[in-house]
Amino acid sequence: MNKILAVAGGVIKELYRRKDFYVLFILTVLITLIMWSARFFNDDGIVRALKEICLMLIWISMLVISVTTAARQIPFERESRTIFPLLAKPITRGQVMLGKFLGCWLAVGIALITFYVFFGLISASREHTLPFIQYVQAVWLHWQMLGIVIALTLLGSVLFTSPAENITITLIVTLGILFIAEHLHKVAGRMTEPSATILTALYFAVPHLEFFDTQKLIIHNWPAIEWRFVSGATLYSALYTAFFLIEGHPAS
């Protein structure tokens, strides 16, 4: 475990030395500050719309940070040839892969909390309320979803030849799953065989990232989700994350 944590620590330091996080955080700050001034219009509809824009920006920012950070890990080690002395030490390929995942996931988790804390404080200052449990659930489920994306990106690192190719394909696949996957079985119901069966199988095979989208929970101040559903989503995320990491291990 110490070896895995050592690799993870290097990944975390690398992320916060780069400018990606700071640029995206500043953009989020600027747009969120617009929400601060929007309350002067005394229109709750405007505030909800701006909350939705801010949350969408947080989702896009965290998706970009997650994919770009994970996609650089293994190719960077190969290009700098640091992977060879690393593997020459008493550390396995599986430990390297797990360390890279854990480092990316923890670093992204820290960034995620930073985004949500700032957004929550600004929102609470205008609405004079902070649905703490809903925010905790939103952050937790968002983090679980990013775990799947990071594991998928690490798998892509050992399948594709360049980080740019991996980043592009992973982002397209992730966005496709977020916006299209939930409708696949509806489309399959209007198709003929064997296309209907293939599409239905694809519907059940892909990880449904939309399960983790809790933006409306915060935007409309809805009641908290039952914890049994949160637990189920966490297990769902863990299974897909483990699957992608295991698939990426042999070729790494």
C-alpha positions in Angstrom: 0.0 0.0 0.0 2.9 2.4 0.7 4.1 1.9 -2.9 0.7 2.7 -4.3 0.4 5.8 -2.1 3.9 6.9 -3.2 2.9 6.8 -6.9 -0.4 8.5 -6.0 1.4 11.3 -4.2 3.5 12.0 -7.3 0.3 12.3 -9.4 -1.3 14.7 -7.0 1.8 17.0 -6.9 1.9 16.9 -10.7 -1.7 18.1 -11.1 -1.3 21.1 -8.8 1.9 22.2 -10.5 0.1 22.5 -13.8 -2.2 25.5 -14.8 -5.2 23.4 -15.9 -7.0 23.4 -12.5 -6.3 27.1 -11.8 -7.5 28.3 -15.2 -10.8 26.3 -15.0 -11.3 27.3 -11.3 -10.9 31.0 -12.2 -13.4 30.7 -15.0 -15.9 29.0 -12.6 -15.3 31.8 -10.1 -16.1 34.5 -12.6 -19.3 32.9 -13.8 -20.4 32.1 -10.3 -19.9 35.7 -9.3 -22.4 36.6 -11.9 -24.9 34.6 -9.9 -24.0 36.8 -6.9 -25.2 39.9 -8.7 -28.2 38.3 -10.3 -30.1 38.3 -7.1 -30.5 42.1 -7.4 -33.2 41.3 -10.1 -35.1 39.5 -7.3 -36.0 36.7 -9.8 -35.6 33.2 -8.5 -35.9 31.9 -12.0 -32.8 33.8 -13.1 -30.9 32.5 -10.0 -31.8 28.9 -10.8 -30.7 29.3 -14.4 -27.4 30.7 -13.3 -27.0 27.9 -10.8 -27.5 25.5 -13.6 -24.9 27.2 -15.8 -22.4 27.2 -12.9 -23.0 23.5 -12.1 -22.7 22.6 -15.8 -19.4 24.5 -15.9 -18.2 22.6 -12.9 -19.1 19.3 -14.6 -17.3 20.3 -17.8 -14.2 21.5 -15.9 -13.9 18.4 -13.8 -14.4 16.2 -16.8 -11.6 18.0 -18.7 -9.3 17.9 -15.6 -10.0 14.2 -15.0 -9.5 13.0 -18.6 -6.4 15.2 -19.3 -4.7 14.3 -16.1 -5.3 10.5 -16.4 -4.4 10.5 -20.1 -1.0 11.9 -19.4 0.1 9.5 -16.8 1.4 6.3 -18.6 2.5 8.1 -21.9 4.5 10.6 -19.8 6.2 7.8 -17.9 7.0 6.1 -21.2 8.3 9.2 -22.9 10.5 10.3 -20.0 11.6 6.6 -19.6 10.8 6.8 -15.8 8.5 3.8 -16.2 11.4 1.4 -16.6 13.4 2.3 -13.4 10.0 2.4 -11.6 9.1 -1.1 -12.7 12.7 -2.2 -11.9 11.9 -1.5 -8.2 9.9 -4.0 -6.1 6.6 -2.7 -7.5 4.2 -4.5 -9.8 2.4 -3.1 -12.9 -0.8 -3.5 -11.0 0.5 -1.3 -8.2 1.6 1.3 -10.7 -1.8 1.3 -12.4 -3.6 1.5 -9.0 -1.3 4.2 -7.8 -1.9 6.3 -10.9 -5.7 5.8 -10.6 -5.7 6.7 -6.9 -3.5 9.8 -7.4 -5.8 11.1 -10.2 -8.9 10.3 -8.3 -7.8 12.0 -5.0 -6.4 15.0 -6.9 -9.7 15.4 -8.8 -11.6 14.9 -5.5 -9.7 17.8 -3.9 -10.4 20.0 -7.0 -14.1 18.9 -6.9 -14.5 19.9 -3.3 -12.9 23.3 -4.0 -15.4 24.0 -6.8 -18.4 22.9 -4.8 -17.4 24.7 -1.6 -17.0 28.0 -3.5 -20.2 27.5 -5.4 -22.1 26.5 -2.2 -20.9 29.5 -0.2 -21.9 32.0 -3.0 -25.2 30.3 -3.4 -25.9 30.2 0.3 -25.0 33.9 0.7 -27.8 34.8 -1.8 -30.5 32.2 -0.9 -29.7 32.3 2.9 -29.8 28.5 3.0 -27.4 25.6 2.4 -28.8 22.1 1.8 -25.7 20.5 3.3 -26.8 16.8 2.8 -27.7 17.5 -0.8 -24.3 19.0 -1.4 -22.5 16.1 0.2 -24.5 13.6 -1.9 -23.8 15.7 -5.1 -20.0 15.8 -4.4 -19.9 12.1 -3.5 -21.8 10.9 -6.5 -19.9 13.3 -8.9 -16.6 11.9 -7.5 -17.8 8.3 -8.0 -18.6 9.1 -11.6 -15.2 10.7 -12.2 -13.7 7.5 -10.8 -15.2 5.6 -13.7 -14.0 8.2 -16.2 -10.5 8.2 -14.8 -10.3 4.3 -15.0 -11.6 4.4 -18.5 -9.0 7.0 -19.5 -6.2 4.9 -18.0 -7.4 1.9 -20.0 -7.3 4.2 -23.1 -3.7 5.1 -22.2 -2.6 1.5 -23.0 -4.8 1.1 -26.0 -4.2 4.3 -28.0 -0.9 5.6 -29.3 -1.0 9.2 -28.1 -2.6 11.2 -25.2 -4.4 13.5 -27.6 -6.1 10.6 -29.3 -7.0 9.1 -25.9 -8.4 12.4 -24.6 -10.5 13.0 -27.7 -12.0 9.5 -27.8 -12.6 9.3 -24.1 -14.3 12.7 -24.0 -16.5 11.7 -27.0 -17.4 8.4 -25.4 -18.1 10.0 -22.0 -20.3 12.8 -23.4 -22.1 10.2 -25.6 -22.9 8.1 -22.5 -24.0 11.1 -20.5 -26.4 12.4 -23.2 -27.4 9.4 -25.2 -27.0 6.1 -23.3 -30.2 6.5 -21.3 -32.2 6.6 -24.5 -30.7 3.5 -26.2 -33.3 1.1 -25.0 -36.1 3.4 -26.2 -34.5 3.6 -29.7 -34.0 -0.2 -29.7 -37.7 -0.7 -29.1 -38.4 0.9 -32.5 -35.8 -1.1 -34.4 -35.8 -4.5 -36.1 -33.6 -7.4 -35.3 -30.7 -7.9 -34.9 -30.1 -4.2 -34.5 -32.6 -4.0 -31.6 -30.8 -6.7 -29.7 -27.3 -5.2 -30.3 -28.5 -1.8 -29.1 -30.2 -3.2 -26.0 -27.0 -5.2 -25.2 -25.0 -1.9 -25.5 -27.5 -0.2 -23.2 -26.8 -2.7 -20.5 -23.1 -2.9 -21.1 -22.1 0.8 -20.9 -21.7 2.5 -17.5 -24.6 4.9 -17.1 -22.9 8.0 -15.9 -26.2 9.9 -15.9 -27.1 8.0 -12.7 -24.7 10.2 -10.9 -26.0 13.5 -12.2 -27.5 15.4 -9.2 -27.5 18.9 -10.5 -31.2 19.3 -10.3 -31.0 18.3 -6.6 -29.1 21.5 -5.9 -30.7 23.8 -8.5 -34.3 23.2 -7.3 -33.4 22.5 -3.6 -35.0 19.1 -3.8 -35.0 16.7 -0.8 -31.9 14.5 -0.3 -31.7 11.2 -2.0 -32.2 8.0 0.1 -28.9 6.7 1.2 -29.6 3.2 -0.1 -29.7 4.6 -3.6 -26.4 6.5 -3.0 -24.9 3.2 -1.7 -26.1 1.4 -4.8 -24.6 4.0 -7.1 -21.3 3.7 -5.2 -21.2 0.0 -5.7 -22.1 0.4 -9.3 -19.3 2.8 -9.8 -16.8 0.6 -7.9 -17.6 -2.4 -10.2 -17.1 -0.5 -13.4 -14.0 1.2 -12.1 -12.5 -2.1 -11.1 -13.4 -3.6 -14.5 -11.6 -0.9 -16.4 -8.5 -1.0 -14.2 -8.3 -4.8 -14.5 -8.7 -4.5 -18.3 -5.9 -1.9 -18.4 -3.5 -3.8 -16.2 -2.3 -6.7 -18.5 -1.3 -4.3 -21.4 0.2 -1.7 -19.1 
